[in-house]
Amino acid sequence: MPAVTGSEERPQVVPESSLRTVWTLAWPAVALNSLQTLNFLLDNFFLSYVGPQALNAAGASTSFIFLLFSVSMALGMAATAIVSRAYGAGTHDESVVANEKCLSLSLWVGLGLAVLAFPGAIGASRLLVSADSPEVRSLFVMYASIFALSLPAVFIVQSLAGSLRGIGDTRSPMVMSGLQIALHIGLNCVLVLPTRDVGPFTIPGAGMGLMGAAIAMAVSSWVAALLYVVWSARTPLETKLVFRMPELAWAKRILRIAVPASMMSIVRVTSLAAFTIVLKNLADSMHAQGALRPGFSIESFAFMPAFGLSVAAAALVGQSLGMKDPDRAQRLGWTAAHQAGIVSAVVSVLLFVFAEPLARMVLPGDPEAAAVAASFTRYVASTEVFFAYAMVLIGAMQGAGDTRRPMWLSVATLWGVRVPLAAVLALPGISVFGVLTVPGVDMGADGAWLSMAATQVIQGVAAMWLFKRGDWKLTEV
């Protein structure tokens, strides 16, 4: 019998390309987030023609709406962590069950928050909008209340998108959410502005203003939820929409990941609310608050690619740990973070240079707010690279099921640094419990933007340190 050579005993294994592996999952998420950025920009474009009150109400409601939306993202992250771990381990049945349990819990949480959002909007409007702007308060409540009608749909979408990413499918969320965005933009065109002539064409419109924008958001969300349920039923997830709460053991398993992630989101949102209150106390509060939402939308050109890479890192880290390969998890996490840093650096330079024309393009009907938005863009663009690293590495740790360390990182940087620093830099003085007055630098809106830029540096460095420590590799899901 002829001898067997070493090459015949051990077939050649092609080394995995980290870049290819990361970008295969990342590019659809990056494309989707770019579409979401465009959608956000067009929202502001339409509202700038409605009037400063509508723009101010939408800007002030950003933190309240994001608080509700971010809970759905936390449950979606839990779905990614649990499903990806089961998928990486090759246990198909557990992936199917995990998706079903995450979806049913998300649906019930979405219904509960939809009920609570109506009275919550009234309290939030009083907190976030100046008392001498009753019309803005009324618009705030109306906008947030209509958005609340879409919450169950939003939770369905985020849960199923998280599960699909857990099995390595980022293209389906890109297509379905892309269709949602297209519908949203189309409805905005029809519902927000009145009938108007554009060149030789007459474009019909309902002229509903901010109410039209809210209805467009709600309708497109429910259409997307239906698409996700129908499509994911045909994937390896075998989705079935179940209206019963998951068993206690499953609920605890999901919430062990989702609660710290939700708390991190709450920290982000409450700190943004406090940040908005600082802006409310500025002499030029109307334009400062009005510039915040469009400023975020311009900045998102730099951080949305990082968000897409964060999605890829979460799925790949979870799958790698399911394969019992923590070294692969760490290698792919760093690869995604470095790619995000490179892309963010290039885009940030462009945003810094073209801040003014971009702001005027987004806010053509409000030049004062556009000038403030341009200043915001320059400040945050100068440190956006650090934010990109923080976003991806936090996503990687969350994909491993470690949501506690990112939560405490957010507490320290946002409440420990950003909010107090913004108050000191932006305001002439701060009264502490009516007893002590702390002098401020009185930089106005620029002081608030500077505090955001400084916080991004701290977040990025801290996230690198936590990821390098590697404690996330030991997390059980």
Summary of the structure (lengths in Angstrom):
residues: 477
radius of gyration: 22.9
end to end distance: 50.8
largest distance: 95.2
contacts: 1825
relative contact order: 0.13
helix: 79%
strand: 4%
